[in-house]
Amino acid sequence: MEDIVPIERIVNKIYLIRNIKVMFDMDLAELYGVDTKQLKRAVRRNIDRFPPDFMFELSTEEYNNLRCQNGTSSWGGTRYAPMAFTEHGVLMLSSVLNCERAIQVNIRIMRTFTKLRQALLDNKDLRRELMELKQITEDRFHIVFETLDQLLANDKNPKKKIGFTAKEKVCEYETTT
């Protein structure tokens, strides 16, 4: 199964649209080894299985923005805005596309989404720990800087000399030659 689709290839096909991680119909069709037209036809025949939180079509503005960002070569001559499938929508595709490759690729995609979610959670924990460390460090350095400011302020005041000082007038000694 590892030979079917490398995880890097799947990760490169996950996009963030409307603050949701999605995969497009043309990318999924390529991974499944079917035509995009066939995939869309299967989805439209089973549209009840794809509520808006599973699959949505990109608006014209989103589609044009995507084409500008990715260049027109990869989007070619598509006439229709692509379908964007969320993680649950991708999972539902395995029941619509009933072929062995679709099932195996779906398993791989689900594992990739799980790894991405775990990496995001790990990143949040790391960020929280760094913020706590930053706060502790700032508190400690605040004390150090206050102490340094006090020492510098004390240097401005003349210090009283300690010890014995003779108060005699300095006379010029005559030198005879």
Secondary structure as UniProt FT lines:
FT   TURN            2..4
FT   HELIX           7..11
FT   TURN            12..13
FT   STRAND          15..17
FT   TURN            18..19
FT   STRAND          20..24
FT   HELIX           25..32
FT   HELIX           36..45
FT   HELIX           47..49
FT   TURN            52..54
FT   STRAND          55..57
FT   HELIX           60..70
FT   HELIX           72..75
FT   TURN            76..77
FT   STRAND          83..85
FT   HELIX           87..96
FT   HELIX           100..156
//
